[in-house]
Amino acid sequence: MKDDILEFVARYFRPGALDMRRAWRHISTGRRSMWPSMYAVAFALAAIVTGVFLFTHGNTEWTDIPSSATSQTVVLPDGSLCILAPGSTLSFHKKHFAHNDRDVHMKGKVFFEVECNAKLPFRILTSDAVVSVLGTCFQVLHSTDSTCVDVVSGSVSLAASAYPESGVILGAGMHASLAAGASSPHISKSGSSNPAAWANHLFSYNGTPLAAVLQDLSECFGCTLSCDETDRNLTGSFRAESVSEAVSIIEETINVKITIQ
């Protein structure tokens, strides 16, 4: 019976086609023995119609940027730049964003370059955390286990949704993680020298052993780099769009030969 009703609604429903007052009068004047079943059917039908209407019309209020197999660059209505890593998603309210608020919801890993607006702080909302900024560059990595933030420039606050008073402020170069269900974030050293390099292609090292540099670049570009002279250290900052460009810069800087596999 439920499948028949759902099929009927999906095929014939039109906004305004169901007059609930007229249906109620028809039910109340019918035979008393039929009232319980007719009552149930009428309200089941009404519930299904309402659900179909909300599903087809309510979702139009949101802009959803679905996951993709490659990185995606998105410019939000306020001018902020978002780079989504493969498999990540982002959404924001069409009418509210940049007018009532600057809230976005996300999953996965996203790099943000946020336009400054003191009147409307930019907020990233995950299932457990709230990341708030005015204008800066940073990365948010959200999974079922935790929400992690790496700040490239400016300052960012990270707090548990249920415990906003226990948040922490992060400056440039700082990393913090919030475990799912935890009340406060934990500040620690990032596992990578350049955690956002996959998005902004900027690399910075300060007396970093070459072995660590090659490991960092290998993870960023998805390859394997090796060198026989790993006793060297690298100091400097550079931009590289590809692994070959990064390798060329390092080879010329410290006079080594690097193999790409």
C-alpha positions in Angstrom: 0.0 0.0 0.0 2.8 2.5 0.9 4.6 1.8 -2.4 1.4 2.4 -4.3 0.8 5.7 -2.5 4.4 6.8 -3.1 4.2 6.0 -6.8 0.9 7.9 -7.1 2.4 11.0 -5.4 5.6 11.0 -7.4 3.7 10.7 -10.7 0.7 13.0 -10.1 1.7 15.5 -7.4 1.4 19.2 -8.3 1.7 22.1 -5.8 -1.7 23.1 -4.6 -3.5 20.1 -6.0 -4.4 18.6 -2.6 -7.1 20.5 -0.7 -6.8 19.2 2.8 -10.0 21.0 4.1 -12.1 19.4 1.3 -10.6 16.0 2.0 -11.3 16.3 5.7 -15.0 17.2 5.0 -15.3 14.2 2.8 -13.9 11.9 5.4 -16.0 13.3 8.3 -19.3 12.9 6.3 -18.6 9.3 5.1 -19.6 6.1 6.7 -18.3 5.8 10.3 -16.9 2.3 9.8 -14.5 3.6 7.1 -13.3 6.6 9.2 -10.2 5.1 10.8 -8.7 3.7 7.6 -9.6 6.8 5.5 -8.1 9.0 8.3 -4.9 7.1 8.2 -4.6 7.1 4.4 -5.4 10.8 4.1 -2.8 11.8 6.6 -0.2 9.3 5.2 -0.8 10.9 1.8 -0.4 14.4 3.3 2.8 13.4 5.0 4.2 12.0 1.8 3.2 15.0 -0.3 4.8 17.3 2.3 8.0 15.3 2.2 8.1 15.3 -1.6 7.6 19.1 -1.6 10.3 19.8 1.0 12.7 17.5 -0.8 12.2 19.0 -4.2 11.9 22.6 -3.1 13.9 22.9 0.2 17.2 21.8 -1.2 17.3 24.7 -3.7 18.2 27.0 -0.8 21.7 25.5 -0.7 24.6 25.4 -3.1 26.4 22.1 -2.9 29.8 21.5 -4.4 30.1 17.7 -4.7 33.2 15.7 -4.5 35.4 15.1 -7.5 38.3 12.9 -8.5 40.5 15.9 -9.0 41.1 19.2 -7.0 38.5 21.9 -7.6 38.9 25.7 -7.2 35.8 27.6 -6.2 35.3 31.3 -5.7 32.5 32.1 -3.2 30.1 35.0 -3.6 32.2 37.1 -1.1 35.3 36.6 -3.2 36.9 34.0 -0.9 38.8 31.2 -2.6 38.4 27.5 -1.8 40.4 24.7 -3.2 38.8 21.3 -2.6 41.0 18.2 -2.5 39.7 15.1 -4.3 36.7 13.5 -2.5 35.9 16.7 -0.5 32.5 18.5 -0.4 31.5 22.1 0.4 28.1 23.8 0.7 26.6 27.2 1.7 23.2 28.8 1.9 22.4 30.8 -1.3 20.5 33.6 0.3 22.3 33.9 3.7 25.9 33.7 2.6 27.6 37.1 2.3 24.4 38.7 3.6 23.4 37.2 6.9 26.5 35.1 7.5 29.5 33.6 5.8 29.0 30.0 7.0 30.1 27.0 4.9 29.8 23.3 5.7 32.5 20.9 4.5 33.9 17.4 4.6 37.3 16.2 3.5 40.2 18.7 3.0 39.8 22.2 1.8 42.2 25.1 1.5 40.8 28.6 2.1 41.9 32.1 1.2 39.3 34.2 3.0 38.4 37.8 2.1 38.5 40.1 5.2 35.1 41.3 6.5 35.1 42.3 10.2 31.3 42.5 10.2 30.7 39.0 8.9 33.3 36.5 10.2 33.9 33.5 8.0 33.0 30.2 9.6 33.6 26.6 8.6 31.3 24.1 10.2 32.0 20.4 10.4 30.1 17.7 12.3 32.0 18.5 15.6 33.9 21.8 15.1 33.7 25.5 14.2 36.6 27.3 12.5 36.2 31.1 12.6 38.3 33.7 10.8 38.1 37.3 9.5 40.6 37.0 6.6 43.5 34.6 6.2 44.9 31.5 4.4 44.5 28.2 6.1 43.6 24.5 5.5 40.9 22.4 7.2 41.0 18.6 7.1 37.8 16.9 8.4 37.3 13.2 8.8 35.0 11.1 11.0 37.8 11.0 13.7 38.9 14.7 13.9 39.0 18.2 12.5 42.5 19.6 11.9 43.6 23.1 11.0 46.9 24.4 9.5 47.3 28.1 9.3 49.4 29.6 6.5 48.9 33.3 7.3 46.7 35.4 9.7 44.9 33.8 12.7 42.2 31.3 13.0 40.1 30.0 16.0 39.2 26.3 16.3 36.6 25.2 18.8 34.2 22.2 19.5 30.7 23.0 18.4 29.4 22.1 21.8 32.1 23.9 23.7 32.9 27.2 22.0 34.4 28.7 25.1 37.2 26.1 25.0 38.6 27.1 21.6 42.2 28.0 20.7 43.7 30.7 18.5 46.2 29.7 15.9 48.7 31.9 14.2 50.7 31.4 11.0 52.6 28.1 10.9 50.5 26.6 13.7 48.6 23.3 13.7 45.7 22.0 15.9 43.4 19.1 15.9 40.0 18.4 17.5 39.1 14.8 18.1 35.5 13.8 17.4 33.5 14.3 20.7 36.4 16.1 22.4 35.7 19.4 24.3 38.8 21.3 23.3 41.4 21.2 20.5 45.0 20.1 20.9 47.9 22.2 19.5 50.8 20.2 18.1 53.4 20.2 15.4 52.1 19.5 11.9 53.1 16.2 10.3 54.2 18.1 7.2 56.5 21.1 6.7 54.1 22.5 4.1 50.7 21.0 4.7 48.9 23.3 2.2 51.4 23.0 -0.6 49.1 20.7 -2.6 46.8 23.7 -2.9 49.0 26.9 -3.0 52.1 25.2 -4.4 54.3 27.2 -1.9 57.2 25.4 -0.2 59.3 26.8 2.7 62.3 25.1 4.4 64.7 26.3 7.1 67.8 24.1 7.4 65.6 21.1 6.6 67.4 17.8 5.9 67.1 16.9 2.2 65.6 13.5 3.0 62.7 15.3 4.8 62.3 17.7 1.9 62.1 14.8 -0.6 59.6 13.0 1.6 57.5 16.2 1.8 57.5 16.7 -2.0 56.8 13.0 -2.6 53.6 13.1 -0.5 52.5 16.4 -2.1 52.9 15.3 -5.7 52.2 11.6 -5.3 55.5 10.2 -6.4 58.8 8.9 -5.0 61.9 11.1 -5.0 65.3 9.9 -4.1 68.9 11.3 -3.9 72.3 9.8 -3.0 73.4 13.0 -1.2 70.8 13.1 1.6 73.3 14.7 4.0 72.5 18.2 2.5 70.1 20.7 4.1 67.8 23.1 2.4 66.9 26.7 3.4 64.6 28.8 1.3 61.1 29.4 -0.1 59.9 28.7 -3.6 56.8 28.1 -5.7 56.4 25.0 -7.8 53.4 23.9 -9.9 54.9 20.5 -10.7 57.3 18.0 -9.2 59.8 18.5 -12.0 59.8 22.2 -11.4 60.4 21.7 -7.6 63.2 19.2 -8.3 64.9 21.6 -10.8 64.9 24.4 -8.2 66.4 22.2 -5.5 69.0 20.7 -7.8 70.2 24.1 -8.9 70.2 25.5 -5.3 72.2 22.8 -3.5 73.9 21.1 -6.5 72.4 17.6 -6.2 70.8 15.1 -8.6 67.3 13.9 -7.7 65.5 10.9 -9.2 61.8 11.0 -9.8 59.9 7.6 -9.7 
